[in-house]
Amino acid sequence: MRLRTAALLSVILAGFVFIANPAFAETTSPTPGPSATAPAPDAPVTGPAIRVRLLDQQGGKAGDNPPPVPGVTVSVTDDSGTEVGTAVTNDMGVAAVAIPGKGTYEVNIDEKTLPAGVKLTGKKSLDVTVNLTSGLNVAFPLNGKVVEVTPFAERFVDSLVSGLKYGLIIALAALGLSLIFGTTGLTNFSHGELITFGGVMAYLFNVTLGMPLILAGVLAVLAGGVFGWAQDRGLWRPLRSRGTGIIAMMIVSIGLGLLLRNLFQYFFGASTRSYTEYTSQRAKDFGLFDLSNKEIAIMVIAAVAIGIVVTIMSRTRLGKAMRAVSDNPALSASSGMRVDGVISNVWILGTALTALAGVLLGVNSQVNFMMGYQLLLMVFAATVLGGLGTVWGAVLGSLIIGIITEVGPLFGVPSSIKEVGALVVLILILLIRPQGILGRAERIG
């Protein structure tokens, strides 16, 4: 046993002597070459580095990825102006320059080494800040498209057209609110939920039942009219018959709005949803402005609906009866007119228009349970600005509110609160003309 142990120790000791002996090391080590003293020029950088990738944005075939640009010299200097290193892009268009670590560097590209037909789109040097221990990736635009700043006049016209579209949607709801207020004197705070009702019903017919969106929109408008008739017969007419005051009815409308909003959230959900058709369309160039087909359709449908309502109010017997009840309900009743029947027709027409506003708003953007509530302030502002109870006043006020809301960001109003500009204009106009633009000054008391 002792002999075996002594032999094993002797073998281990001889191995150490063999490895440590310089004579043996010289005979067994390979002949040193260039790579043994310094890394190869194209050796990969494993530590912190600034990596530059160059791609020809207009090269290659249509639909293919931009081809890399090899053979271009890239240099890096630190914040004191001392050159840190240089590198040449490889076949993948990538050049890596090792850096000491975090800090501020200037990355330069030698334009003389660019291939023929390849040009820098931007600057030939970039100031970069490295905050990661691994380094930073940098890209230089080559043969890229120069993005030109859109002229102010073009942006103004686009915002003007967008405001006109937005104003027409508001005008439909404002017309409904103005008609109801004109005949009943009710300031309906649940009017925003009638907008949501139209959007949700169109979604139900279109997505849930699989109907075409045009048919779904028509049915949603009809459902809105029926819903308005049911509201009047089941709630507002009994309150009027009992002699309930306007303030009390206004408070009831606030409670009704809260109820409907929570019902929409419970059954429809809190998520934002889209119709199955006309969700996204590419805008067409019309010279000074761009519009998609659905935006044109929204504006045409809204304008036609407003024209029909104005014609009804001015030319038909129903319109004259509505105006008579609006002017003097007691005198209209004493003349043999069925005031309750006229008011029911007003509710049908007003809620149908408001439901149409919800459908068009859903087509323009998307559908959610808060869409009407979010638009309610603009509807009230448009109605008050134009003059409470006047048809043309509601239309005019809506167009002013819509245009100022969309044009405001061009003049410094933050986009997140762009409605503020319209409300400021509303306050200023009411200070000068309290009855609204087209409203009539009335003596109270």
C-alpha positions in Angstrom: 0.0 0.0 0.0 2.9 2.4 0.9 4.7 1.5 -2.3 1.6 2.3 -4.4 1.1 5.7 -2.6 4.8 6.6 -3.1 4.6 5.7 -6.8 1.5 7.9 -7.3 3.1 10.9 -5.6 6.2 10.4 -7.7 4.1 10.5 -10.9 2.3 13.7 -9.8 5.6 15.4 -8.8 7.1 14.6 -12.1 4.1 16.1 -14.0 4.5 19.4 -12.1 8.2 19.5 -12.9 7.5 18.8 -16.6 5.0 21.6 -16.8 7.1 24.2 -15.0 10.4 23.4 -16.8 11.0 26.2 -19.4 12.9 23.9 -21.7 9.8 21.6 -22.1 7.5 24.6 -22.5 9.6 25.9 -25.5 9.5 22.6 -27.3 5.8 22.0 -26.9 4.2 25.6 -27.3 3.2 26.7 -30.8 5.2 29.3 -32.7 3.8 32.7 -31.9 2.0 34.5 -34.8 0.4 37.9 -35.3 -2.8 36.9 -33.5 -0.9 35.9 -30.4 0.2 39.5 -29.7 -2.8 41.5 -31.0 -6.4 40.8 -31.9 -7.3 40.5 -35.6 -8.8 43.7 -37.2 -12.2 42.0 -37.7 -12.2 40.3 -34.3 -15.7 40.6 -32.6 -16.0 43.1 -29.8 -17.3 41.4 -26.7 -17.2 44.3 -24.2 -18.9 47.6 -24.1 -19.1 49.1 -27.7 -20.8 51.4 -30.0 -22.2 49.4 -32.8 -23.2 51.2 -36.0 -25.4 49.6 -38.7 -25.7 51.1 -42.2 -28.6 50.2 -44.5 -29.4 51.5 -47.9 -33.0 52.6 -47.5 -33.7 52.9 -51.3 -31.6 49.9 -52.4 -32.7 46.4 -53.3 -36.0 45.3 -54.8 -39.4 46.6 -53.8 -40.7 44.8 -50.8 -37.3 43.4 -49.7 -35.4 44.5 -46.7 -32.9 47.4 -47.2 -29.5 45.9 -48.2 -26.4 46.5 -45.9 -23.7 48.9 -46.8 -20.2 47.3 -46.2 -16.8 48.9 -46.3 -17.6 52.2 -44.6 -15.3 53.6 -42.0 -16.7 54.7 -38.7 -14.9 56.4 -35.8 -15.7 57.2 -32.2 -14.3 60.0 -30.1 -15.0 60.8 -26.4 -16.2 64.0 -24.9 -12.6 65.4 -24.7 -12.1 64.9 -28.5 -9.8 61.9 -28.1 -10.3 59.2 -30.7 -11.5 56.0 -29.0 -11.3 53.8 -32.1 -12.3 53.1 -35.6 -14.0 50.2 -37.4 -15.2 49.3 -40.9 -18.7 47.9 -41.6 -18.7 44.2 -42.5 -20.9 42.4 -45.0 -23.9 42.9 -42.7 -23.3 46.7 -42.6 -22.2 46.6 -39.0 -19.2 48.2 -37.4 -18.4 47.9 -33.6 -16.0 50.2 -31.8 -15.0 49.2 -28.3 -15.4 52.0 -25.7 -14.1 52.3 -22.1 -17.6 52.4 -20.6 -20.5 54.7 -20.0 -20.2 58.3 -21.1 -20.8 60.8 -23.9 -19.3 60.0 -27.4 -19.3 61.4 -30.9 -19.8 58.9 -33.7 -18.5 59.9 -37.1 -18.9 58.3 -40.5 -16.4 58.9 -43.3 -18.4 60.0 -46.3 -15.5 59.3 -48.6 -15.8 55.6 -47.9 -19.5 55.4 -48.9 -20.2 53.4 -52.1 -21.3 55.2 -55.2 -24.9 56.1 -55.2 -25.2 56.0 -51.4 -25.5 59.3 -49.6 -26.1 60.4 -46.0 -29.6 61.8 -45.4 -28.8 63.5 -42.2 -25.6 64.5 -40.3 -22.3 62.7 -40.6 -21.7 62.9 -36.9 -24.0 62.0 -34.0 -23.6 62.8 -30.3 -24.7 59.9 -28.2 -24.8 59.1 -24.5 -24.1 55.5 -23.4 -26.0 54.6 -20.2 -25.7 50.8 -20.5 -22.7 48.7 -19.7 -23.2 46.8 -23.0 -22.9 50.0 -25.1 -25.2 51.5 -27.6 -26.6 50.8 -31.1 -26.5 53.7 -33.6 -27.9 54.0 -37.1 -27.2 56.6 -39.8 -29.9 57.3 -42.4 -28.6 56.5 -45.9 -30.6 57.3 -49.0 -33.6 58.0 -46.7 -36.5 60.1 -47.6 -36.4 63.6 -46.3 -39.5 64.3 -44.3 -40.7 67.8 -45.0 -42.6 69.9 -42.5 -46.3 70.2 -43.5 -47.1 73.8 -44.2 -49.2 75.6 -41.7 -51.9 76.4 -44.3 -52.3 72.7 -45.1 -52.5 71.7 -41.5 -55.0 74.5 -40.9 -57.3 73.3 -43.7 -57.1 69.7 -42.5 -58.0 70.8 -39.0 -60.8 72.9 -40.4 -62.3 70.0 -42.3 -61.9 67.7 -39.3 -63.6 70.3 -37.1 -66.5 70.6 -39.6 -66.9 66.8 -39.4 -66.8 66.9 -35.6 -69.2 69.8 -35.5 -71.8 68.0 -37.7 -71.8 65.0 -35.4 -72.3 67.4 -32.4 -75.0 69.2 -34.3 -77.2 66.1 -34.6 -77.1 65.6 -30.9 -77.5 69.3 -30.2 -80.6 69.4 -32.5 -82.2 66.6 -30.5 -81.4 68.4 -27.2 -82.6 71.7 -28.5 -85.9 70.3 -29.8 -86.7 68.6 -26.4 -85.7 71.7 -24.5 -87.8 74.0 -26.8 -91.0 72.0 -26.3 -90.7 70.8 -22.7 -88.2 73.2 -21.1 -86.3 70.1 -19.8 -82.5 70.3 -19.6 -81.9 66.6 -20.2 -78.6 65.5 -18.5 -79.2 62.0 -19.7 -78.9 63.1 -23.3 -75.4 61.8 -23.6 -76.6 58.3 -22.9 -78.9 58.6 -25.9 -75.7 59.0 -28.0 -74.3 55.9 -26.4 -77.5 54.1 -27.0 -77.2 54.7 -30.8 -73.6 53.5 -30.9 -74.3 50.4 -28.8 -77.4 49.4 -30.7 -75.6 49.7 -34.0 -72.8 47.5 -32.6 -75.4 45.0 -31.4 -77.0 44.8 -34.9 -73.7 44.8 -36.8 -71.3 42.7 -34.7 -73.6 40.5 -32.6 -76.3 39.8 -35.1 -74.1 40.1 -38.2 -76.0 42.7 -40.1 -74.3 45.1 -42.6 -73.3 48.4 -40.9 -75.7 50.5 -43.0 -78.7 48.4 -42.1 -77.5 48.3 -38.5 -77.2 52.1 -38.4 -80.8 52.5 -39.7 -82.2 50.1 -37.2 -80.2 51.8 -34.4 -81.8 55.2 -35.4 -85.3 53.6 -35.4 -84.5 52.0 -32.0 -83.4 55.4 -30.7 -86.8 56.9 -31.7 -88.7 54.1 -30.0 -86.5 54.5 -26.9 -87.3 58.2 -26.8 -91.1 57.6 -27.2 -90.9 55.0 -24.3 -89.0 57.5 -22.1 -91.7 60.1 -22.6 -94.6 57.9 -22.1 -93.2 56.0 -19.2 -91.4 58.8 -17.3 -91.6 62.4 -18.5 -95.3 62.5 -19.3 -96.4 61.2 -15.9 -94.0 63.8 -14.3 -95.5 66.6 -16.4 -99.1 65.5 -15.5 -98.3 65.7 -11.8 -96.9 69.2 -12.2 -93.3 68.3 -11.4 -91.1 71.4 -11.7 -88.3 71.8 -14.2 -85.6 71.6 -11.6 -86.9 68.4 -10.2 -87.1 66.9 -13.7 -83.6 67.9 -14.4 -82.4 66.1 -11.2 -84.4 63.0 -12.4 -82.5 63.2 -15.8 -79.2 63.2 -13.9 -80.3 60.0 -12.1 -81.5 58.5 -15.3 -78.2 59.2 -17.0 -76.3 57.5 -14.1 -78.6 54.4 -14.4 -78.2 54.1 -18.2 -74.5 54.6 -18.1 -74.0 51.8 -15.5 -76.4 49.5 -17.5 -74.3 50.1 -20.6 -71.1 49.3 -18.7 -72.7 46.2 -17.2 -74.0 44.7 -20.5 -71.7 46.2 -23.1 -68.5 46.1 -21.0 -65.9 48.8 -20.3 -63.7 48.0 -23.3 -63.7 50.0 -26.5 -64.9 48.1 -29.6 -65.2 48.6 -33.3 -67.7 47.8 -36.0 -66.9 45.1 -38.5 -66.9 47.5 -41.4 -65.3 50.8 -42.2 -63.0 50.6 -39.2 -59.9 51.8 -40.9 -59.6 53.5 -44.3 -56.8 55.2 -46.1 -57.4 58.9 -46.6 -57.6 60.2 -50.2 -55.8 63.4 -51.3 -58.2 66.2 -52.3 -55.5 68.8 -52.8 -55.6 71.0 -49.7 -57.0 68.3 -47.4 -57.2 64.5 -47.0 -60.4 62.6 -46.3 -61.3 58.9 -46.2 -64.6 57.5 -47.7 -66.1 57.0 -44.3 -65.4 60.6 -43.3 -67.1 61.9 -46.4 -70.1 59.6 -45.7 -70.3 60.9 -42.1 -70.4 64.5 -43.2 -72.9 63.9 -46.0 -75.2 61.8 -43.8 -75.1 64.4 -41.0 -75.7 67.3 -43.4 -78.7 65.5 -45.1 -80.2 64.6 -41.7 -79.9 68.2 -40.6 -81.5 69.4 -43.8 -84.4 67.1 -43.4 -85.0 68.3 -39.8 -84.9 71.9 -40.9 -87.3 71.2 -43.7 -89.7 69.4 -41.3 -89.6 72.3 -38.8 -90.2 75.0 -41.5 -92.5 73.3 -44.1 -94.6 70.6 -42.5 -97.6 70.7 -40.2 -95.7 68.7 -37.6 -93.0 71.3 -37.6 -95.4 74.1 -37.2 -97.1 72.3 -34.3 -93.7 71.8 -32.6 -92.9 75.5 -33.0 -96.4 76.4 -31.6 -95.9 74.3 -28.5 -92.4 75.6 -28.1 -93.7 79.2 -28.1 -96.8 78.8 -25.9 -97.9 75.3 -24.7 -101.0 76.6 -22.9 -102.3 78.6 -25.9 -101.6 75.6 -28.1 -103.6 73.3 -25.8 -106.5 75.8 -25.7 -106.6 75.9 -29.5 -107.3 72.2 -29.5 -103.8 71.0 -30.2 -102.7 67.6 -28.7 -99.7 69.0 -26.8 -98.7 65.6 -25.3 -98.8 64.0 -28.8 -96.6 66.8 -30.2 -94.1 66.4 -27.4 -94.0 62.6 -28.0 -93.2 63.3 -31.6 -90.5 65.7 -30.5 -89.0 63.0 -28.3 -89.0 60.5 -31.2 -87.4 62.9 -33.6 -84.9 64.2 -31.0 -83.7 60.8 -29.8 -83.5 59.4 -33.3 -81.2 62.3 -34.3 -79.1 61.7 -31.2 -78.9 58.0 -31.9 -77.7 58.8 -35.4 -75.0 61.0 -33.8 -73.9 58.0 -31.8 -73.7 55.7 -34.9 -71.6 58.2 -36.8 -69.4 58.8 -33.8 -68.8 55.1 -33.5 -67.9 54.9 -37.2 -65.6 57.8 -36.9 -63.8 56.5 -33.9 -65.0 53.5 -31.8 -67.8 52.5 -29.4 -67.6 52.5 -25.6 -70.0 53.0 -22.8 -68.7 56.5 -22.0 -68.8 57.9 -25.6 -72.0 59.9 -25.1 -71.1 61.2 -21.6 -67.7 62.4 -23.0 -69.5 64.3 -25.7 -72.3 65.7 -23.6 -70.4 68.9 -22.5 -69.7 69.8 -26.1 -73.4 69.3 -27.0 -74.5 71.5 -24.1 -71.9 74.1 -25.1 -73.1 74.1 -28.7 -76.7 74.4 -27.8 -76.1 77.3 -25.3 -73.8 79.1 -27.7 -76.2 79.0 -30.6 -79.3 79.8 -28.5 -81.4 77.4 -26.5 -84.4 76.1 -28.3 -83.4 77.3 -31.8 -82.7 74.8 -34.6 -80.3 76.9 -36.6 -78.7 78.1 -33.4 -77.9 74.5 -32.4 -76.3 73.9 -35.8 -74.3 77.1 -35.9 -73.1 76.6 -32.3 -72.1 73.0 -33.0 -70.0 74.0 -36.1 -68.3 76.7 -34.1 -67.5 74.4 -31.2 -66.3 71.6 -33.5 -64.0 73.8 -35.6 -62.5 75.6 -32.6 -61.9 72.3 -30.8 -59.9 70.9 -33.8 -58.1 74.1 -34.8 -57.1 75.0 -31.3 -54.0 72.7 -31.1 -52.5 74.6 -34.0 -52.4 77.7 -31.9 -50.9 76.2 -28.8 -53.8 74.5 -27.1 -52.7 71.0 -25.8 -54.4 68.2 -27.7 -55.3 66.5 -24.4 -57.4 69.4 -23.4 -58.3 70.8 -26.8 -62.0 71.3 -25.7 -60.9 74.1 -23.4 -60.5 76.5 -26.3 -64.1 76.0 -27.4 -65.4 76.5 -23.8 -63.3 79.7 -23.5 -65.0 81.0 -26.7 -68.4 80.0 -25.3 -67.8 82.1 -22.1 -66.6 85.1 -24.1 -69.6 85.1 -26.4 -72.1 84.6 -23.6 -70.5 87.6 -21.8 -71.4 89.7 -24.8 -74.7 88.0 -25.8 -76.1 85.9 -22.9 -79.0 84.5 -25.0 -76.6 82.9 -27.5 -75.9 83.9 -31.1 -79.3 83.2 -32.5 -81.3 83.2 -29.2 -84.0 85.7 -28.3 -83.6 88.0 -25.3 -86.5 87.4 -22.9 -87.6 89.3 -19.8 -87.9 87.2 -16.7 -90.1 88.4 -13.9 
